[in-house]
Amino acid sequence: MIKGLYSAFTALQAAWRYQDVLSNNIANANTPGFKREIASQESFADVLLSRQTPIPAPLSVTIQQVIGQIGTGTFIADFATDFQEGNFKPTGNELNMATSVGFFAIESGGGTRFYTRDGSFVRNSSGNLVNSEGYYVLDPSGGRINLPADKVEVSQSGVITSEDGAIHGTVGTFDFKPADLTRAGQAFFTSTTPGVVVSGGIRQGLLEESNTELLAEMTTMMAVQRTFQANQTILARLDENLNEAAGSLGRF
């Protein structure tokens, strides 16, 4: 019975955490460049430990390097970002950009660098190319980009030219292994590695839409809510049975 209580509780916990993930995906269905999160559930029998072979270390150190969750029931084993490309939507704005390769690099006023697929760019009062939050868009070498006042064209390789043919910089795009990126906001990521400079995928006048599939997320949300409610009922009944058993023992 105690095992049943724990199984129901871990299922409730998994469903609760999954609802948080799905809610965030749904809330950002209209956020340009947003990448949805997915969660994988595993039972104890499916848990894989990170170390499959012995390592040359004392036993205590070896144990510390083994990661995994030992227990009964179901739990969220991991959260991961789905980096699948979203649809490209025409906006008609010359400074809106989408990229099919890598990520744009942007830098806050405090010097923190982020990577994003949200190409909602504008000119600031100084003529610098910035995103909607005022963060500076960076070139391949990490420098800021200053634009002329007139219209510009952006090539697929990110080269920015004005109507007179003058070059005003290059929008940088950087590629990473998924494991090297850490979510840092709705459509932002950070990385401790510099990334690989890539080019050839920039599209001017387009924005990448969120890769959240609203209907699929809402359908999954309803299924998770039903799972949550079912396990609530199971937990309540097991608790009642446990109280009855304890009461029966008290009469002997």
PyMOL commands that set and color helices and strands:
alter all, ss='L'
color gray80, all
select helices_A, chain A and resi 2-27+44-46+59-64+178-180+214-250
alter helices_A, ss='H'
color red, helices_A
select strands_A, chain A and resi 37-43+74-81+88-90+97-99+103-107+113-116+121-123+129-131+136-137+152-154+159-162+167-170+173-175+182-183+188-190+196-198+202-204+206-208
alter strands_A, ss='S'
color yellow, strands_A
deselect
rebuild
show_as cartoon
